[in-house]
Amino acid sequence: MQSRSRLQTILATLALHLGAAALIFYFAYHAYNGDHGLVAKRNFEQEMKALEAELAALKAQRLAIENKVSLLVANRLDPDMLDEEGRRQLNFINAKDLVLLRSK
């Protein structure tokens, strides 16, 4: 008959508890810092907010451009828009325009 010493029993129990604690620590660490952990989720949410803000700015810019283009449609041409675009593209100014020169 085999008998275990008291020291062997204590060491086996201690090793089991240390192994379980190490396993729990491993999973807890990766749940917080891993590829799909809490830190990654926070970074993803911040990036998503930044991209949503950029998308909103791009949508506003697109809407402004579409509005300008709609004013240049041939059947309802806005004379002011035509004059403004022509002057800007040809680098002309009107005699009644006030020009402010800025140094860069």
C-alpha positions in Angstrom: 0.0 0.0 0.0 1.2 3.4 -0.9 1.0 6.3 1.4 1.6 9.9 0.5 3.5 12.1 2.9 1.8 15.2 4.2 4.3 17.4 2.4 3.5 15.8 -0.9 -0.2 16.4 -0.4 0.4 20.1 0.5 2.7 20.5 -2.5 0.2 18.9 -4.9 -2.6 21.1 -3.6 -0.4 24.2 -3.8 0.7 23.3 -7.4 -3.0 22.8 -8.4 -4.0 26.2 -6.9 -1.0 28.0 -8.5 -1.8 26.4 -11.9 -5.4 27.5 -11.6 -4.4 31.0 -10.6 -1.9 31.2 -13.5 -4.6 30.1 -15.9 -7.1 32.7 -14.5 -4.4 35.4 -14.7 -3.6 34.4 -18.3 -7.2 34.7 -19.4 -7.8 37.9 -17.4 -4.8 39.5 -19.0 -5.8 38.6 -22.5 -9.4 39.7 -21.8 -8.1 43.2 -21.0 -5.1 43.6 -23.3 -5.7 41.0 -26.0 -6.7 41.6 -29.7 -10.4 41.5 -28.7 -10.0 42.8 -25.2 -11.3 45.9 -23.4 -8.4 48.1 -24.5 -8.9 47.0 -28.2 -12.7 47.7 -27.8 -12.0 51.2 -26.5 -9.5 52.0 -29.3 -12.0 50.7 -31.8 -14.8 52.9 -30.4 -12.5 55.9 -30.5 -11.5 55.2 -34.1 -15.2 54.6 -35.0 -16.1 58.0 -33.6 -13.3 59.8 -35.5 -14.4 58.1 -38.7 -18.0 59.0 -38.2 -17.0 62.6 -37.7 -14.9 62.5 -40.8 -17.9 60.9 -42.7 -20.2 63.6 -41.5 -17.7 66.3 -42.7 -17.4 64.6 -46.1 -21.2 64.3 -46.4 -21.5 68.0 -45.7 -18.8 68.8 -48.2 -20.5 66.6 -50.8 -23.9 68.3 -50.1 -22.3 71.7 -50.6 -20.7 70.6 -53.9 -23.9 69.1 -55.1 -25.7 72.3 -54.2 -23.2 74.3 -56.2 -23.4 71.9 -59.2 -27.2 72.1 -59.1 -26.9 75.9 -59.5 -24.9 75.4 -62.6 -27.5 73.2 -64.4 -28.3 74.6 -67.8 -32.0 74.8 -67.5 -31.9 76.9 -64.2 -28.5 78.6 -64.4 -27.8 81.1 -61.7 -26.2 84.2 -63.2 -24.3 85.0 -60.0 -22.8 81.5 -59.8 -21.8 81.6 -63.5 -20.1 85.0 -63.0 -18.3 83.8 -59.8 -17.1 80.6 -61.5 -16.0 82.4 -64.6 -14.0 85.0 -62.7 -12.4 82.4 -60.4 -11.3 80.1 -63.3 -10.1 83.0 -65.5 -8.6 84.9 -62.6 -10.5 88.1 -63.5 -12.0 90.7 -61.2 -14.7 93.2 -61.7 -14.0 96.9 -61.5 -16.4 97.2 -58.6 -14.9 94.4 -56.6 -12.9 95.1 -53.5 -9.7 93.1 -53.4 -7.8 92.4 -50.1 -4.2 91.3 -50.5 -2.8 89.1 -47.7 0.8 88.3 -47.1 1.5 84.6 -46.4 
